[in-house]
Amino acid sequence: MTHDPTTPDPLPLEEVWRRLSERGAPSPELRSVAEAALERNARLPTILDLRGLSDVTDFFLIATGDSDTHARAISENILDRTREAGFRPVGVEGLNAGRWVLMDYVGLIVHVFLGEVREFYRLERLWGDAPVFELE
């Protein structure tokens, strides 16, 4: 999976954080999750700002792993980093298989996909009205 040319160019986390903050303070979990995904070399880490669009959550962080092992490593690092920061998900699904791992932090839902699974579900397109920020 490669960068989608219909979305803005990838930005450093600091710039994404600044832009999100202009729309209101982002959830504190979001920064921990984004940093953890980047630490494990997640592919195409992308934040969708769903504030005002979803009654379920305020943000999605979507990332891709090169293999099920890579997707699990990304997910486990996210879980470790958020626990260290004092945040615990209310639910985690798919960690054993590593094809699509979902972590629910209430105001933030994290999706870590294998490339073909991410391409099949295309959550960025499903939430096409949401501001999208791809991290570099």
Beta strands, then each sheet from edge to edge (+ up, - down):
strand 1: 43-49
strand 2: 59-65
strand 3: 91-93
strand 4: 100-104
strand 5: 108-114
strand 6: 132-134
sheet 1: 3+ 4- 5+ 2+ 1- 6+
end
